[in-house]
Amino acid sequence: MRNENESSYYNMDKRKDENQLKYAQQHLANERTYLAWVRTAAAILGVGFLVTSLHLSMGISENLLIMILGISTGFLGIVTIILATISYFKKEKQIRKQTFYSSYIMIYFFSLLWIIIALVATLYITQILI
């Protein structure tokens, strides 16, 4: 049978292990989120290159809208990687301090850029169809 000191020490050790597990899970979730953003950036860049090369391979002459679409998707992909990296390090610091702040600015920024890209793509598609 354990005495009081051994029991207390065992409970402290158990709580410490549980806290470390939660801490590790938060860091791993932060890394998964970062990698998801990087995959998203790669997909954005890929779509931009695909649309631009498809346009040029169709033999259609240079078009301002396709240039804007290609440049904006390239810009969005690069900015996604930069903001994902900044967000990763901010979240890491927040995890260490055990605080949480939502990423409203990043969400608004990407939503606005996607709306602009969708509008340019829509203009381009309607221009081809007309």
Number of C-alpha atoms within 10 A of each C-alpha: 5 8 7 9 9 11 12 12 11 13 12 12 12 12 12 11 12 12 12 12 12 11 14 13 12 16 17 12 11 18 16 13 15 20 16 13 20 20 15 15 23 17 14 20 20 15 17 23 17 13 17 17 13 12 16 14 10 8 8 10 9 10 11 10 16 21 15 16 23 22 16 20 24 20 16 20 23 17 14 22 19 15 14 20 16 13 17 20 14 14 22 16 13 13 16 11 9 10 9 11 8 8 11 8 9 14 10 11 11 14 12 12 15 15 11 14 18 13 13 17 18 13 13 17 13 10 10 9 6 5
